[in-house]
Amino acid sequence: MKKVTMYSGDPCPYCAAAKALLKTKKVEIEEFDIWKDPVKAKEMLQRTNGARTIPQIFIGETYIGGNDKLQEANRKGELDRLLSE
């Protein structure tokens, strides 16, 4: 299973929804709170070409986007494939 990296913050209902979905997949999440870590906030901006909303999710080196894109990938059956590749 690939490593999942999530840039998030607290409180954030979209981050919570993304984490809940990933927990159902039994995925370990490397999570960075961008509100507490300005270095990771800058890293997120660079890796996402300027996306400022949270969460921002990567599966391995594949950029997924936010919670909406993660949920959509799951509905389409793409999430399991991305996690196992």
MARBA-3410 file (N, C-alpha, C, O; in Angstrom, 1 decimal):
85
0.8,-1.2,0.0,0.0,0.0,0.0,0.9,1.2,0.0,1.9,1.3,0.7 ~ 0.5,2.2,-0.8,1.3,3.4,-0.9,1.1,4.3,0.3,0.1,4.3,1.0 ~ 2.1,5.2,0.5,2.1,6.2,1.6,1.1,7.3,1.2,1.2,7.7,0.0 ~ 0.3,7.7,2.1,-0.6,8.8,1.9,-0.1,10.0,2.7,0.1,9.9,3.9 ~ 0.1,11.1,2.0,0.5,12.4,2.7,-0.7,13.3,2.6,-1.3,13.6,1.6
-1.1,13.9,3.8,-2.2,14.9,3.8,-1.8,16.1,4.5,-1.3,16.1,5.7 ~ -1.9,17.2,3.9,-1.7,18.6,4.5,-3.1,19.0,5.0,-4.1,19.0,4.2 ~ -3.2,19.3,6.3,-4.5,19.5,6.9,-4.4,20.6,7.9,-3.4,21.3,8.0 ~ -5.5,20.8,8.7,-5.5,21.7,9.8,-6.7,21.3,10.7,-7.4,20.4,10.4 ~ -6.7,21.9,11.9,-7.8,21.5,12.8,-8.3,22.7,13.5,-7.6,23.5,14.0
-9.6,22.9,13.5,-10.7,22.0,12.9,-10.9,22.2,11.4,-10.7,23.3,10.9 ~ -11.2,21.1,10.8,-11.4,21.1,9.4,-12.3,19.9,9.0,-11.9,18.7,9.0 ~ -13.6,20.1,8.8,-14.5,19.0,8.5,-14.2,18.2,7.3,-14.4,17.0,7.2 ~ -13.6,18.9,6.3,-13.2,18.2,5.0,-12.0,17.3,5.3,-11.9,16.2,4.7 ~ -11.1,17.7,6.2,-9.9,16.9,6.5,-10.4,15.7,7.3,-10.0,14.5,7.1
-11.4,15.9,8.2,-11.9,14.8,9.0,-12.6,13.7,8.1,-12.5,12.5,8.3 ~ -13.3,14.2,7.1,-14.0,13.3,6.1,-13.0,12.5,5.3,-13.2,11.3,5.1 ~ -11.9,13.2,4.9,-10.9,12.5,4.1,-10.2,11.4,5.0,-10.0,10.3,4.5 ~ -9.9,11.8,6.2,-9.2,10.8,7.1,-10.1,9.6,7.4,-9.7,8.5,7.5 ~ -11.4,9.9,7.6,-12.4,8.8,7.9,-12.4,7.8,6.7,-12.4,6.6,6.9
-12.5,8.4,5.5,-12.5,7.5,4.3,-11.2,6.7,4.2,-11.2,5.4,4.0 ~ -10.1,7.3,4.4,-8.8,6.6,4.4,-8.6,5.6,5.5,-8.0,4.5,5.3 ~ -9.2,5.8,6.6,-9.2,4.8,7.7,-10.0,3.6,7.3,-9.6,2.5,7.7 ~ -11.1,3.7,6.6,-11.8,2.6,6.1,-11.0,1.7,5.2,-11.2,0.5,5.0 ~ -10.0,2.3,4.5,-9.1,1.6,3.6,-7.9,1.1,4.4,-7.0,0.5,3.8
-7.8,1.3,5.7,-6.7,0.9,6.5,-5.4,1.4,6.0,-4.4,0.7,5.9 ~ -5.4,2.7,5.7,-4.2,3.4,5.2,-3.6,4.2,6.3,-4.3,4.9,7.1 ~ -2.3,4.2,6.3,-1.5,5.0,7.2,-1.3,6.4,6.6,-0.9,6.5,5.4 ~ -1.7,7.4,7.3,-1.6,8.8,6.8,-0.5,9.5,7.5,-0.4,9.6,8.7 ~ 0.4,10.1,6.7,1.4,11.1,7.2,0.7,12.4,7.0,0.5,12.9,5.9
0.4,13.0,8.2,-0.4,14.2,8.2,0.4,15.4,8.7,1.2,15.3,9.7 ~ 0.3,16.5,8.0,1.0,17.8,8.4,-0.1,18.9,8.6,-0.8,19.2,7.7 ~ -0.1,19.5,9.8,-1.0,20.6,10.1,-0.3,21.9,9.7,0.6,22.3,10.3 ~ -0.8,22.4,8.6,-0.2,23.6,8.0,-0.4,24.8,8.8,0.3,25.8,8.7 ~ -1.4,24.8,9.7,-1.6,26.0,10.6,-0.6,26.0,11.7,-0.3,27.1,12.3
0.0,24.9,12.0,1.0,24.8,13.1,2.5,24.8,12.6,3.4,25.0,13.3 ~ 2.6,24.5,11.3,3.9,24.3,10.7,4.1,25.1,9.4,3.7,24.6,8.3 ~ 4.6,26.3,9.5,4.7,27.1,8.3,5.6,26.6,7.2,5.4,26.9,6.0 ~ 6.6,25.8,7.6,7.4,25.1,6.6,6.6,24.1,5.7,6.8,24.1,4.5 ~ 5.8,23.4,6.4,4.9,22.4,5.7,3.9,23.2,4.8,3.5,22.7,3.8
3.4,24.3,5.3,2.4,25.1,4.6,3.1,25.6,3.2,2.4,25.5,2.2 ~ 4.3,26.0,3.3,5.0,26.4,2.1,5.3,25.2,1.2,5.1,25.3,0.0 ~ 5.6,24.1,1.8,5.8,22.9,1.0,4.5,22.5,0.3,4.6,22.1,-0.9 ~ 3.4,22.6,0.9,2.1,22.3,0.3,1.9,23.2,-0.9,1.5,22.7,-1.9 ~ 2.1,24.4,-0.7,1.9,25.4,-1.8,2.7,25.0,-3.0,2.3,25.1,-4.2
4.0,24.6,-2.8,4.9,24.3,-3.9,4.4,23.0,-4.5,4.4,22.9,-5.8 ~ 4.1,22.0,-3.7,3.7,20.7,-4.3,2.4,20.7,-5.1,2.2,19.9,-6.0 ~ 1.5,21.6,-4.7,0.2,21.7,-5.3,0.0,22.8,-6.3,-1.1,23.1,-6.8 ~ 1.1,23.5,-6.6,1.1,24.6,-7.5,0.2,25.7,-7.0,-0.5,26.4,-7.8 ~ 0.2,26.0,-5.7,-0.5,27.1,-5.2,-1.9,26.8,-4.5,-2.5,27.8,-4.1
-2.3,25.6,-4.4,-3.6,25.3,-3.8,-3.5,25.7,-2.3,-2.6,25.4,-1.6 ~ -4.5,26.4,-1.9,-4.5,27.0,-0.5,-5.6,26.3,0.4,-5.6,26.5,1.6 ~ -6.5,25.5,-0.2,-7.5,24.9,0.7,-6.9,23.6,1.3,-6.0,23.0,0.7 ~ -7.6,23.2,2.3,-7.2,21.9,3.0,-8.4,21.0,3.0,-9.5,21.5,3.1 ~ -8.2,19.7,3.0,-6.9,19.0,2.9,-6.3,19.0,1.4,-7.1,19.3,0.5
-5.1,18.8,1.3,-4.4,18.5,0.1,-3.8,17.1,0.3,-3.0,16.9,1.2 ~ -4.1,16.2,-0.7,-3.7,14.8,-0.5,-2.9,14.3,-1.6,-3.1,14.6,-2.8 ~ -1.9,13.5,-1.2,-1.0,12.8,-2.2,-1.0,11.3,-1.8,-0.9,11.0,-0.7 ~ -1.1,10.5,-2.9,-1.0,9.1,-2.7,0.3,8.7,-3.4,0.4,8.8,-4.6 ~ 1.3,8.4,-2.6,2.7,8.2,-3.2,3.1,9.6,-3.7,3.0,10.6,-2.9
3.5,9.7,-4.9,3.8,11.0,-5.5,2.6,11.6,-6.4,2.7,12.6,-7.0 ~ 1.5,10.8,-6.4,0.4,11.3,-7.2,-0.5,12.3,-6.4,-0.9,12.0,-5.3 ~ -0.7,13.4,-7.0,-1.4,14.5,-6.4,-2.9,14.2,-6.6,-3.4,14.1,-7.8 ~ -3.7,14.1,-5.5,-5.1,13.8,-5.6,-5.9,15.1,-5.6,-6.8,15.3,-6.4 ~ -5.6,16.0,-4.7,-6.3,17.2,-4.5,-6.9,17.2,-3.1,-6.4,16.7,-2.2
-8.1,17.8,-3.1,-8.8,17.8,-1.8,-9.8,16.7,-1.5,-9.7,15.7,-2.2 ~ -10.6,16.9,-0.4,-11.5,15.8,0.0,-12.5,15.5,-1.1,-12.8,14.3,-1.3 ~ -13.0,16.5,-1.9,-13.9,16.2,-2.9,-13.3,15.3,-4.0,-14.0,14.3,-4.5 ~ -12.1,15.5,-4.4,-11.4,14.6,-5.4,-11.2,13.2,-4.8,-11.3,12.2,-5.5 ~ -10.8,13.1,-3.5,-10.6,11.8,-2.9,-11.9,11.0,-2.9,-11.9,9.9,-3.2
-13.0,11.7,-2.5,-14.3,11.0,-2.4,-14.8,10.6,-3.8,-15.3,9.5,-4.0 ~ -14.5,11.4,-4.8,-14.9,11.1,-6.2,-14.1,9.9,-6.7,-14.6,9.0,-7.3 ~ -12.8,9.9,-6.4,-11.9,8.7,-6.8,-12.5,7.4,-6.1,-12.4,6.4,-6.7 ~ -12.9,7.5,-4.9,-13.5,6.4,-4.2,-14.8,5.9,-4.9,-15.0,4.7,-5.1 ~ -15.7,6.8,-5.2,-16.9,6.5,-5.9,-16.7,5.8,-7.2,-17.4,4.9,-7.6
-15.7,6.2,-7.9,-15.4,5.7,-9.2,-14.5,4.4,-9.2,-14.3,3.8,-10.2 ~ -14.1,4.0,-8.0,-13.3,2.8,-7.8,-11.9,3.0,-8.1,-11.1,2.0,-8.2 ~ -11.5,4.3,-8.3,-10.1,4.6,-8.6,-9.2,4.6,-7.4,-8.0,4.4,-7.5 ~ -9.7,4.9,-6.2,-8.9,5.0,-5.0,-8.2,3.7,-4.6,-7.0,3.8,-4.3 ~ -8.9,2.6,-4.7,-8.2,1.3,-4.3,-7.1,1.1,-5.3,-6.0,0.5,-4.8
-7.3,1.4,-6.5,-6.2,1.1,-7.5,-5.0,2.0,-7.2,-3.9,1.6,-7.2 ~ -5.3,3.3,-6.9,-4.2,4.3,-6.6,-3.4,3.8,-5.4,-2.2,4.0,-5.3 ~ -4.1,3.3,-4.4,-3.5,2.9,-3.1,-2.6,1.6,-3.3,-1.6,1.5,-2.6 ~ -3.0,0.8,-4.2,-2.3,-0.5,-4.4,-1.3,-0.5,-5.4,-0.4,-1.4,-5.5 ~ -1.2,0.5,-6.3,-0.2,0.5,-7.4,1.2,0.6,-6.9,2.1,0.6,-7.7
END
